[in-house]
Structure formats: structure tokens, C-alpha cells
Amino acid sequence: MEKEIVNILCMKWGTKYPADYVNKLYSMVARNMSRPFRFICLTEDGVGTHENVEVFPLPELSVDLAGPERGWNKLAVFAETLYDLKGKVLCLDLDLIITGSLDDLFDYPGEVMIIKDWIKKDGTGNSSVYRFEVGAHPEILSEFEKSFQQIKKTHRNEQEYLSAALMAKNALVYWPDEWCRSFKRHCLKPFWFVIARQTQVPENARVIVFHGKPDPHEAIAGVSGKWYRRFKPATWITDHWR
């Protein structure tokens, strides 16, 4: 019996990440999936993306997102229809690396799956890796478009609002902790005051998220972004991020 085709989706806007980040993400997915999949990129600019990446325009919200925080764009995927996509969609941020099989992320039970934020204690999820069913929760988007001024005052970003709205419906489920790890919090070996730290891949990690700084290309070079987080060049990243 053939397995159904599943959907992997990423979003790219602005100039922070080049098309190469999309292409590397596609390549990592292709090496770590045993089932057939579609790879979709929602973007303002699809120039330079791999021929196997399906490019669709970044959906437009009906509200003005004036300001630097454009992560609210992610909420557009909760529309009742999303181009011709059907069924489960695994959304991946561009600033991550894949270090293990993604198959289990489609089989794990739950309405909307998300990373349990590593810092917050209120149940907020980190939306670097989340899974949802197309059209299952359209009110997430419609409520945001109707009340976005108040929502933006109450919630600092899209993942805080998304988590709160889904928790209110008992629809939010978290990935097993070891599957999605933070480079800054889980890949750096114990702190030494003088010597730059070694880094490592946590056991059974499927995805390593590079939230904030550094980005993958910076971590490879040993650029930490913070004086107190010195580490040696994490050259092992190149084994995965390609």
C-alpha cells in the first residue's frame, strides 16, 4: 500500500535568507524522508530555488502588518484553503538543520503539533517546527484579521497568539522534547570560562533550531553572536546543512 503524499512547507520573505537556505532545507528534507512529499515555499521571490521546490506567492493578510515583526505572516497558512494543498502540512523555518528522520513527525498523534518553548513556562510553542491540517482551524486567521490590533497588544508575536488560541481549544500538542532541540541550549557542551566550548548533536534529535543568533552559516564558523557563548567552529553542521 502506497503512503499518501505529505506536505513540507517553508516561508521566505524579505532579504534575510537567500534562496540557498530554501534549497538546503529541501535537500535535508529529501535525505530524511522515506515517504513521498511535496516541498512548498511561500515567498515574494522564488528566484534561484531548486526545480523540485514548488513556489507559491506569499499569501496576503487583510491587515497592515506595519513594523519589523513580520512573523505574523505565518498565520496565513491557517486559511480555509491554501492553494491546492490537502491534509497534513509540516511547517519548517529556514534557520534550522535536519539531523534525523522526519517520518515520525507526520505520524505522531495530535491536532496541531509544535515545539514546547524552551524558556516560557506558560505553554507557548516555538513555531520553528509545527504541523497542522489544512483548513482545520480557519478561525486562527479570521480572528487575527478581525482583532489584530488588540491581539498584537496582548501577544508579542505570532507563536504566542497561535499557542494561546489553540490551547483554548485543547488542540495544541507538543513534540517529544528530544526531537526538536535548540542549538544554543542543547548543542553547546558545559561552560568553560576561558576555553571556547565544543558543540554536539543531541541524541535522537530530528531538528536543531537556530533561533536568534547564530544562524547555521555563522555557527559553522564559530560566530556565536554573544561574548558569553563562545564555541569552537561547529563544522559538523556542514554534514547536515547541505
N, C-alpha and C positions, 0 to 999 in steps of 0.2 A: 504493500500500500504506500503510495507516494505521500510524502509530507506536504502540507499546504505551504504555499509561498508566504513568507513573513516579510515585514517591512522594517527597514532601518532608516531612520530619518535624522538629518542634521540641518542646522540653520546657520547661514552666514550673512552678516550684514556689515556695512562699513568696511574699513580697511585694516582692522587689527590683524586678521588672519588671511593669508593668501590662499589661492586655490590649492596649493601644495598641501595645506593642512587637511583639506577635504579629501584629496587623493590618498594621503597616507591613512586617513581614517577608513576609507573604502578598502584599501589594501589590507589593513589589520582585520577588518570585519571578514573579508573573504578568506583569510587564513584561519579564522577562528569560528567559522560556522560550517556545520555539516549539512544543513538543510538549505533548500533554495530560498533566495531572498531578493528583494528589490532594495536598492540603495537610492534614497531620495535626498536631494539637497534643495532646501527652500532658500533662495538668495536673490539679491538685487543684481548680482553679477556672476554668471556661471562660466565666464571665460577661463579657459585653462583647466577645467575639470576633466577627469578621466571619462572616456567614452561610455563606461558602464554606470556612470552616475547619472541618474535621471534628475534633470534640473527643472524646477518649477518656480514661478515668481514667489517672492516672499509675500504671504497674504497680508492684505492691508486691514488694519483695525479701523473702526469708525470713529476713533477718538484721536486727539492730538497728543502724542507722547513727548511733547516738548521737554528737553532736558537730556542729560547724559545717560540716564538709565534706560536702555533700550531692551533690556531683558524681558520687559512686558510683552514683546513681540512673540515670545514663546506661547502665550496663551491662545494665539490664533489657531493652533493645531486642534483645539477643542471645539471647533466649529462642527455643526451637524454633518457637514460634508467637507472632505479635504481632498480636493481634486478627485482622482479615481481610486484612492486608497480604501481598502476594506480590511477589517479585522484588527489584529494586534499590531501596534507600532512601538518599536523601541527607539526612543529619542536619545541621542548621544551628543554631548557638547564636543566642540572641536579640540579643546585643550585637554585631551586625555590620551592614554595609551591602553591598548588591549593586551592583556598578558595571559589570557586563558579562554576557554570555550564560552561562547555566548548562548549556546543552545538552551541551557538551563534557564536563562533569563526570559525565555518565552514560555517555558513550562511551569514556572513557579506560580502557585495559585494566588490570585488577588485581583481586585478590580483595577486599581492604579498602583503600580509599584514605583517606589522611589528610594533613594538613599536616605537613611536616617542621618540628619545633620550631625557632624562630629562635635560640634560645640554647643548648639542650642539644646535646651532641655525641655522645650515645650512641644515637641513632636514635629517641628518643622522639618521638611525634607530638603535635601540638596538635589536640584533638578538636573545635575550633570548627566545622570542616567535614570530615565524613568520610562515606564511602559503603560500604555493605555489602549483602549479600544476605540476606534474611530466612531464618532457620533454618540458615544455612551454618556458623556457629561457636557452637553452643549451649554448648560446654564453657567458653567465656569466662565465662558467667554461672554455670554449675553449679559450676565450680572456685572462683569467688569466694564463692559462698554456702557452700561446704563449708569453705573455708580463709580466710575473710575476715579473721580476727584476725591471722593471720600475714602475709597479703597487705598489710594496712594498715600493718604494721610495716616491710615491705620497700619498699612503694611509697607515695609521698606523696599521690598522687591517682589517679583513675580512668584518666587517659590514660597515666600511666606503666605501670600494670598492663596495660592493654589493649595498648599498644605492645609490651611485653616478651613477652606471651603470643602475639601474632600474629607477631612476629619469630621466635620459636622454631619456628613452623610455616612460615616463609618465605611468609607470607600478607599481609604489610604492604607497601604500595606508596605512594609519596609523589606528591602532585600536583606538576606543574611549578611551580617556585618562584614565577614571576611571577603565577600565577593567584590565590593567596591571600596577601595582604600584611597586615602589621601596621600599624595607624595610627601607633603610637609609633615604630616602627623604620623605616618606609618612606615615610610621608606627610609627615614634617617635613623642610623644606629645611635645608641646612647650618647649623650652630650659630653664632649671634652672641651675644657675651657680654652685650650691653646690650639690643638690639632683639629683640622677640618675633618668632619665625620665621613665615614663610609656610608653608602646607601645600599639598599637591597629591595628585592621584590617580596612583599609579604606572602606567606604561604596561602595557597588557594585563591589568590586574588585574580579576578577576571578583568577588572578595570582599575586603573590608577588615575585619579583625578588631579589635575594641576590647577586648583582654584587659586585665584590671586596670582602671586608670583612665587616661583618662576614658571614660565611656560616650558614645554618639553625641550625645545631647542636651546633654551638657557640652562636647563638642568644638565644637559649633556656636557656643556662647557663648564659646569661648576658655578654658574652665576645664581646666587641664592635670592638676591633682592633685599636681604636683611643681614646686617653685620653679625647678629647673634645666631644666624642659621647657616654658618659656613659648612660646606660639604665639598668633598672631592668630586671632580667631574664624574657624573653618573653615565659613563659610556655604555653601560648595559642597556640603556634606553633605546639605543640605535638597533638593538636586536629585535625590538618590537615596533618601534615608530618608523616604519618604512613601507 
